[in-house]
Amino acid sequence: MYIVRAYLDTFAFMNSSDEFPAEFSGAVGRLQVAVLEVCRPQDEWPAKVAKSVAATVDFAVSEPSEIRLLTIEALIQRPDGGRRYVRMVEHFAELLRSVTPEDRRRPASTEMALVGGLATTIAHHLRSDTLEELLQTVPELVEFTLLPYLGHEEAKRWAEWTAASRS
């Protein structure tokens, strides 16, 4: 059943490619607004990252068609869906880099891998129809994202902070 649904969703989307650039740009913009709004009130940069990860997951759960467009359908859309997907990952990686203190920064490829990993995880839950379970992984995703910058103990502390703030 899942394979049939995925095929039908893909077929329907591929036949509406004229609207893809505008729909993709709009979805990126709405996700960006969701992320930036939760970052603004936070003082500490790890809190900004944690809240951004949580906001992204919340957006995925509340707007699954938008996230499907960004994480799955972009990769099959021709001629420029793949380029748009990569640019989106670069954009959110740049946002991650911009809140990270200079002395904590890693190579730009680290941010790309982290954001790409989050996108892949979200896409997996979309394809598996397990978005509700994705909500439970927010603390784990926060720890995953902060680990290269803070180390295990501090990343785990922020993951616990995230879990407590979502309760």
ABEGO torsion letter per residue (X at the ends): XAAAAAAAAAAAAAAAAAAAAAAAAAAAAAAAAAAAAAAAABABAAAAAAAAAAAAAAAAAABAAAAAAAAAAAAABOAAAAAAAAAAAAAAAAAAAAABBAAABBBAAAAAAAAAAAAAAAAAAAAAGAAAAAAAAAAAAAAAAAAAAAEAAAAAAAAAAAAAAAX
